[in-house]
Amino acid sequence: MSLQTMPKILFSRYTVGSLTLPNRIVMAPMNRNRATDADLAPTAMTAEYYAQRASAGLIVAEGTPVSPQARGCARTPGIYNQAQIDGWRRVTRAVHRGGGRIYLQLWHVGRVGHGALRADGSQPVGPSTARLESDRVPILNARNESVLVPCDAPRALETDEVKAVVVDFERASRNAVAAEFDGVEIHAANGYLFDQFRCPYLNDRTDEFGGSLENRWRVLLETVVAAADAIGRARVGVRISPLGTAHEMRPDPDPLGTFGHLARALDRVGIGYLHLYDQSESWIHDQQSRLLRHLRGCFPSTMILCGGFDVRRAEAALQTVRGDLVAFGKPFISNPDLLQRLRLGAPLAPWDSKTIYKGGAKGYTDYPTLDEEIAASENHCGGSESCVYPCAHRGFR
């Protein structure tokens, strides 16, 4: 990468609330399913994993269930008991010792789940009884192995149970701060509970949480306000996925109106950031995208963009002020020092899809850094011009 093409904004400082980020690269939340004990608490290996990636401007840790009811995958660590709080505190302290900053993504899967994921065997819940037809979720079999099974049919939450979900998120926000996270991100994307309530094709309720657009967004907005009141508005972010179809969702019939309404409401609350995820990796890169321009106008505060970014696309988005921060997902899995590789224009290591959710250290904490790869390469190539890491031998390491 030449000095002329070196990104200028991507590696610049940025302030979110009281946090000063040394760069504008965000590690996107990605589930890794490594909680193995009965308490479903993060392990020392999880602390090592996140600490390895502390050079990111901001880490948003994986989707974390706010209650047993919120669970949708085997071996996902929660944030609803003391062992989990203690485990996450080890994670945050490891990241902070490495000079990093870390938020926790708070998660309720809604209808995307199975009774085997809860001790009482209770079925998933959602805004209605509409079930997933082909989606599958990981549960543990009799040999304690993760296997994919069809989702159970959900039951519709009662009105008082919806209000209890708000309380669960408020409690989880307080627990996250007790675990020394710098803030929380409320997961309202990807076809999970809040996205299900938003969807007019799924939400057929006749109470205060169904019907009108305002009612369908009500549970999310009440949750955001509760979390903001509990830990401070600047420490709360929200993630959404407009036009997303994950978990058998249908695109919203009026995305500008629907998500514009939410963005304006979130701006009035004064949250720390809005995180936009484009599952299709398309419209978020289009400078003329009506949806992106509309959301930017409705939410002029900090906006994170996510969905298929590389250095060039990230810098272009920041230069045109389409967003303020850019999130990278899977590249962080296999490149713990992603910041250094992007800065140098060095090759990115590929991730192993087979180990993303498998458990154990393989494909989790054993990916080498660039310096480790260079050292191994130097032992074999002797610094020749044909080396895959020529930058190392030309003074840029």
Residue pairs with C-beta under 8 A, 6 or more apart in sequence:
1 311
1 344
1 345
7 311
7 314
7 315
7 342
8 315
9 24
9 315
9 318
9 319
10 23
10 24
10 25
10 311
10 314
10 315
10 318
10 326
10 342
11 23
11 24
11 25
11 339
11 343
12 23
12 24
13 20
13 21
13 22
13 23
14 20
14 21
14 23
14 24
14 57
14 302
14 324
14 325
15 21
16 58
16 183
16 234
16 272
16 273
16 302
16 325
17 183
17 232
17 234
17 235
17 272
18 234
19 58
19 101
19 182
19 183
21 57
21 58
21 101
21 325
22 57
23 56
23 57
23 339
24 57
24 314
24 318
24 324
24 325
24 326
25 56
25 57
25 314
25 325
25 326
25 327
25 328
25 338
25 339
25 342
26 56
26 57
26 58
26 59
26 60
26 304
26 306
26 325
26 326
26 327
26 328
27 53
27 56
27 58
27 59
27 60
27 327
27 328
27 332
27 338
28 60
28 277
28 306
28 327
28 328
28 329
28 332
29 60
29 61
29 62
29 63
29 105
29 185
29 187
29 239
30 62
30 329
30 330
30 332
30 333
30 356
31 62
31 63
31 73
31 76
31 357
32 46
32 49
32 62
32 356
32 357
32 364
33 73
33 74
33 75
33 76
33 138
33 146
33 357
33 358
33 359
34 42
34 43
34 45
34 46
34 49
34 75
34 77
34 359
34 360
34 364
35 41
35 42
35 43
35 46
35 75
35 76
35 77
35 78
36 43
36 75
36 359
37 43
37 83
39 81
39 83
39 84
39 87
40 75
40 76
40 77
40 78
40 84
41 77
41 78
41 81
41 83
41 84
41 86
41 87
41 88
42 77
42 84
42 87
42 88
42 90
42 91
43 87
44 90
45 361
45 364
45 365
46 77
46 87
46 91
47 90
47 91
47 93
47 94
48 94
48 365
49 364
49 365
50 59
50 61
50 91
50 94
50 95
50 100
50 102
51 91
51 94
51 95
51 97
51 98
51 100
52 336
52 337
52 365
53 59
53 100
53 332
53 336
53 338
54 94
54 95
54 98
54 99
54 100
55 98
55 99
55 100
55 337
55 338
55 339
55 340
56 100
56 332
56 338
56 339
57 101
57 325
58 101
58 102
58 103
58 325
59 95
59 100
59 101
59 102
59 103
60 102
60 103
60 104
60 105
60 185
60 237
60 275
60 327
61 88
61 91
61 102
61 103
61 104
61 105
61 181
62 76
62 77
62 105
63 76
63 105
63 106
63 107
63 187
64 76
64 77
64 78
64 79
64 104
64 105
64 106
64 107
64 172
65 71
65 72
65 76
65 78
65 79
65 80
65 107
65 108
65 109
66 78
66 79
66 80
66 106
66 107
66 108
66 165
66 168
66 169
66 171
66 172
67 78
67 80
67 108
67 165
67 168
67 172
68 78
68 80
68 118
68 119
68 120
69 108
69 118
69 122
69 125
69 168
70 78
70 107
70 108
70 109
70 168
70 193
71 78
71 109
71 113
71 117
71 118
72 107
72 109
72 112
72 113
72 117
72 124
72 137
72 192
73 109
73 117
73 137
73 138
73 357
74 117
74 138
74 139
74 140
74 146
75 138
75 140
75 146
75 359
77 84
77 87
77 88
78 84
79 85
79 88
79 104
79 106
79 172
79 175
79 176
79 179
80 168
80 171
80 172
80 175
84 175
85 175
85 178
85 179
86 179
88 104
88 176
88 179
88 181
89 178
89 179
89 180
91 102
91 179
92 102
92 179
92 180
92 181
92 182
93 180
95 101
95 102
96 102
96 180
101 182
102 181
102 182
103 181
103 182
103 183
103 184
103 185
103 237
104 176
104 179
104 181
104 183
104 184
104 185
105 184
105 185
105 186
105 187
105 239
106 169
106 172
106 173
106 176
106 184
106 185
106 186
106 187
106 227
107 187
107 192
108 165
108 168
108 169
108 187
108 192
108 193
108 194
109 124
109 192
109 193
110 124
110 125
110 126
110 127
110 154
110 192
110 193
110 194
110 195
110 196
111 124
111 125
111 126
111 130
111 131
111 132
111 151
111 154
111 193
111 196
112 124
112 132
112 135
112 137
112 151
112 191
112 192
112 247
113 124
113 137
113 151
113 152
113 154
114 124
114 137
114 139
114 149
114 150
114 151
114 152
115 121
115 122
115 123
115 124
115 152
116 139
116 140
116 149
117 137
117 139
123 152
123 153
123 154
123 155
124 151
124 152
124 153
124 154
124 155
125 154
125 155
125 156
125 157
125 161
126 154
126 155
126 156
126 157
126 193
126 196
126 202
127 156
127 157
127 193
127 196
127 197
127 199
127 202
127 203
127 204
127 205
127 209
127 210
128 154
128 156
128 202
128 203
128 204
128 205
129 153
129 154
129 155
129 156
130 154
130 201
130 202
130 204
131 151
131 152
131 153
131 154
132 150
132 151
132 247
132 248
133 248
134 150
134 248
135 150
135 151
135 247
135 248
136 148
136 149
136 150
136 151
137 148
137 149
137 151
138 146
138 147
138 148
138 149
138 357
139 146
139 147
139 149
140 146
140 147
141 147
146 357
146 358
146 359
156 205
157 165
159 207
159 208
159 209
162 209
162 219
163 222
165 193
165 219
165 223
166 219
166 222
166 223
166 226
167 226
169 186
169 223
169 226
169 227
170 223
170 226
170 227
170 229
170 230
172 184
173 184
173 226
173 227
173 230
173 231
173 236
174 230
174 231
176 183
176 184
176 231
177 231
177 235
182 235
183 231
183 234
183 235
183 236
183 237
183 272
184 227
184 231
184 235
184 236
184 237
185 236
185 237
185 238
185 239
185 275
186 194
186 220
186 223
186 224
186 227
186 236
186 237
186 238
186 239
187 194
187 239
188 194
188 195
188 198
188 220
188 238
188 239
188 240
189 195
189 239
189 240
189 241
189 244
189 275
189 277
190 241
190 244
190 246
190 247
190 277
190 279
191 244
191 245
191 246
191 247
191 248
191 249
192 247
194 219
194 220
194 223
195 240
195 241
195 244
195 249
196 202
196 203
197 203
197 209
197 210
197 216
197 217
197 218
197 219
197 220
198 216
198 217
198 220
198 252
198 258
198 262
199 216
199 249
199 250
199 252
200 216
200 252
200 253
201 250
203 209
203 210
203 216
204 210
205 211
205 215
208 215
208 218
209 215
209 216
209 218
209 219
210 216
213 257
213 258
213 261
214 261
217 261
217 262
217 265
220 238
220 262
221 262
221 265
221 266
221 269
224 236
224 238
224 266
224 269
224 271
225 269
227 236
228 235
228 236
228 269
228 270
228 271
233 269
233 270
233 271
233 272
234 270
234 271
234 272
235 272
236 271
236 272
237 271
237 272
237 273
237 274
237 275
237 304
238 266
238 271
238 273
238 274
238 275
239 275
239 276
239 277
240 259
240 262
240 274
240 275
240 276
240 277
241 276
241 277
241 278
241 279
242 252
242 255
242 258
242 259
242 276
242 278
242 291
242 295
243 251
243 252
243 255
243 278
243 279
243 280
243 283
243 291
244 251
244 277
244 279
245 251
245 279
246 279
252 258
252 259
255 291
256 290
256 291
256 294
259 291
259 295
260 294
260 295
260 298
263 274
263 295
263 298
263 299
264 298
264 299
266 274
266 299
267 298
267 299
267 300
267 301
270 301
271 301
272 301
272 302
273 301
273 302
273 303
273 304
273 324
273 325
274 295
274 299
274 301
274 302
274 303
274 304
275 303
275 304
275 306
275 327
276 284
276 292
276 295
276 303
276 304
276 305
276 306
276 307
276 323
277 306
277 307
277 327
278 284
278 285
278 305
278 306
278 307
278 308
279 307
280 307
281 307
281 308
282 307
282 308
283 289
283 291
283 292
284 292
284 305
284 306
284 307
284 308
284 317
284 322
285 307
285 308
285 309
285 313
285 317
286 292
287 320
287 322
292 322
293 322
295 303
296 303
296 321
296 322
296 323
302 324
302 325
303 322
303 323
303 324
303 325
304 323
304 324
304 325
304 326
304 327
305 317
305 322
305 323
305 325
305 326
305 327
306 326
306 327
306 328
306 329
309 317
309 326
309 327
309 328
311 342
311 345
314 326
314 328
317 323
317 326
318 324
318 326
328 338
330 351
331 338
331 348
331 351
332 338
333 351
333 356
333 363
333 367
334 348
334 349
334 350
334 351
334 352
334 367
335 341
335 348
335 349
335 367
335 370
336 367
336 369
337 369
337 370
337 371
338 348
340 346
340 369
340 370
341 347
341 348
341 370
344 370
344 391
344 396
344 397
345 391
346 370
346 389
346 391
347 388
347 389
349 367
349 368
349 373
351 363
352 363
354 363
355 362
355 363
355 364
356 363
368 376
370 389
371 397
373 389
374 389
374 392
374 397
377 387
377 388
377 389
377 392
378 387
378 392
378 393
381 387
383 393
387 393
391 397
